[in-house]
Amino acid sequence: MGRLVMEERRLCDRVLHALELALDQEDLEIAEHLARALELSLTRFGGEGKVDQRDLPMAAATAFDRLDELKRRLFAGWAWR
C-alpha cells in the first residue's frame, strides 16, 4: 500500500492517503465519503475544452478494492440476521 509523502501537492494524493487511513481503521462511513471525494478529485480537469488523460493510479484502484472488501466483510453478517 502506497503511503503519501507530505510534500505531495495534489489534492487527490492527500485524499487517497486519508482514504487509506480510514480503511486501515475500518471506518466504513468515512471511507465511503473519502472514496467519493477521491473520485471527484480524479475526474477534475483544467478548463473548457480540456480532456483529462490521466489513468486511475494503481494505489487508488487498490483503495477502491479494499473499500469493496470492507463492505463485503461488514455486511456479510447482515444477510443472516
C-alpha positions in Angstrom: 0.0 0.0 0.0 1.5 3.3 -1.1 1.9 6.0 1.6 1.8 9.7 0.9 4.9 11.8 1.1 3.6 15.0 2.8 5.3 17.1 0.1 2.8 15.8 -2.4 0.8 18.7 -3.6 -2.2 17.2 -5.5 -5.5 17.1 -3.7 -6.2 13.6 -5.0 -3.0 12.3 -3.3 -3.9 13.7 0.0 -7.5 12.4 -0.2 -6.1 8.9 -1.1 -3.9 9.0 1.9 -6.9 9.8 4.2 -8.9 7.0 2.5 -6.1 4.5 3.2 -6.1 5.6 6.9 -9.9 5.2 7.1 -9.6 1.7 5.5 -6.8 0.8 7.9 -9.2 1.8 10.8 -12.1 0.0 9.1 -14.2 3.2 9.3 -16.7 2.5 6.5 -18.7 5.7 6.7 -15.6 7.9 6.5 -14.0 5.7 3.8 -17.1 6.0 1.6 -17.1 9.8 1.8 -13.4 9.9 1.1 -13.8 7.4 -1.9 -16.4 9.8 -3.3 -14.1 12.8 -2.8 -11.2 10.8 -4.4 -13.4 10.1 -7.4 -14.3 13.7 -7.8 -10.7 14.9 -7.4 -9.5 12.4 -10.0 -12.1 13.4 -12.6 -11.4 17.2 -12.4 -9.7 18.7 -15.3 -8.4 22.1 -16.3 -10.9 24.3 -18.1 -13.2 24.4 -21.0 -12.3 22.0 -23.8 -9.7 20.2 -21.8 -9.7 16.4 -21.6 -8.2 14.6 -18.6 -5.8 12.0 -19.9 -4.8 10.5 -16.5 -5.4 6.8 -15.8 -6.6 5.6 -12.5 -3.5 5.4 -10.2 -2.8 1.8 -9.0 -2.9 3.0 -5.4 -6.4 4.4 -6.0 -7.6 1.2 -7.6 -6.2 -0.8 -4.7 -8.0 1.6 -2.2 -11.3 1.1 -4.1 -10.8 -2.7 -4.0 -10.1 -2.5 -0.2 -13.3 -0.5 0.3 -15.3 -3.1 -1.6 -13.8 -5.9 0.5 -14.5 -3.9 3.8 -18.2 -3.6 2.7 -18.4 -7.3 2.0 -16.9 -8.2 5.3 -19.0 -5.8 7.4 -22.3 -6.7 5.6 -21.7 -10.4 5.3 -23.3 -11.0 8.8 -26.3 -8.8 8.0 -27.6 -11.3 5.4 -28.2 -13.9 8.1 -30.0 -11.7 10.6 
